[in-house]
């Protein structure tokens, strides 16, 4: 029986740890935002209205350069991951 590749174990455990961290922090952030927006007092209703207006009037054009850069680096990361599997 062949020995498992130590880098494969490291890569898999790192992926699992980062995925768990992402899920926990995202869920915590969503929970805090929902708790902040819940309620019927006038200030919270105004905040909900303002946030909904911001979401509806969101424009991608000012962020296009940043979004392209994020897509570029994600593509580079996927290519490196794919090349690692090939070699």
N, C-alpha and C positions, 0 to 999 in steps of 0.2 A: 504494500500500500504506500502511495506517495505521500510525502509530507505536505501539509497545506502551505500555500505561499504566505509568508508573514505580511507582505504588503497588501495582499488581498484581505486579510483579516483586519489590518489597520484601516484600510480604505472603507471597508464595510462598517466597522465599528464607528469610525468618524462620521460616516453618512447617517447612521442611526442616531448618534448623539446630536448632530446638528438638526436633523429632522425633528427629533423630540423637542429640542430647544425652540425651534421655530414654531411648532404647534402650541407649546405652552405659552410662549410670549405673545403670540398672535391672539390666542384665546383670552389671555389676561387683558390685553389691550382692548379687545372688542367688549369684554365684560365691563371694563372701566368706562368706556364711552357710552355703553347702554345705560349704566347706572347714572352717569352724568346727565344724560338726556331724559331719563324717566322722571315723571312728575308733572303736575299741572300748574305749578306756579308761573306767573307771567314771564319771568326771566328765562325759564327753561323753554317755554313755548317760543319765545323770541329767538333763543339759540337754535332750536329745532328748525324754525322757519329760515333763519339765516343759513344754516348748514345745508338745508334742502335747496335753497336758491343757489348756493355755491356749487353744489353737485350738478344741478341742471345747467348752469351756465359755464361749466368747465370747458376750457379750450385746450386742445392738444398742441396747437401750433407753437406757442412759446416754449413748450417742453420738448419739442421734436428732437433737438440736438441731444438732450440728455437721454431721451428714450432710445435714440439710435446708438448712443454709446453703451447703454445697458445691454441692448440686444447684441452689439458687437462683442462685448466681453463675455456674455453668456454663450455665444457661438464659439468663441475661442476656447472656453472652458469645456464645452461639449466635444470639440475637435480633439483637445488634449486627452479627454477621457476615452474617446473612441480610439485614438492612436495607441493609448496604453493597452487597450484590449487587443489591438492588432499585433503589437510587438511582443 
